[in-house]
Amino acid sequence: MRILFQGDSVTDCDRRRDDEKNMGGGYPLLVKSELGFDFPGKYEFYNKGIGGNRVVDVYARIKNDILYLKPDVMSILVGVNDVWHQLHPIPNGIAADKYFKIYCMLIEEVKQALPDIKIMIMEPFALNCQSRKDDWDYFSKEVPKRAQMAKKVAEKYGLMYIELQSKFDEAVKMCPSEYWLADGVHPTPMGHELIKRQWIEAFWQLVKD
């Protein structure tokens, strides 16, 4: 079974581009470690996350980084850059309605080319912390809109949806935001472990069905 992790920097996590076996240092590596140890040789793992990607960027590389690989299972985590890039000197974010439209195009084309693929949509998330204090009002309003659209995509196509925001909100009750997300967006090792646990739980439900 071939498993593909797709998304932005949270998925990328400093993976090496010249080594397909290198998964970076985040939740894809943790998933590979657990499944690869428990089921030697059963799964192939590919990480094609790219830092800074918005949903339009993932869509733009659909042929090389999704269809060409012919994954059996794919998870996608994208959305926070669609918000964050709007704060750049030249605003380049993706509005929630366009995010939904492009995400739907992505899923439809993948499903048309790979009708047996199983897809997991992961919820975009963010936490309030010192690094986000100047733009938290914007993040706190806009990231949930992308999360709502991601869930709407999952519901429209009958896909698995992995909730993450509520899990991080619960985690903050134990330790501050920076313990889980270093800058309110990028996970620490503990944050990646949280994502990995939700990913694994959803994966077993997906392959069981």
Helices and strands as residue ranges (DSSP letters): E 2-7, H 9-12, H 27-38, E 44-47, H 55-60, H 62-65, G 67-69, E 73-77, H 80-84, G 85-87, H 96-113, E 118-122, G 130-132, H 136-157, E 160-162, H 165-171, H 177-180, H 189-208
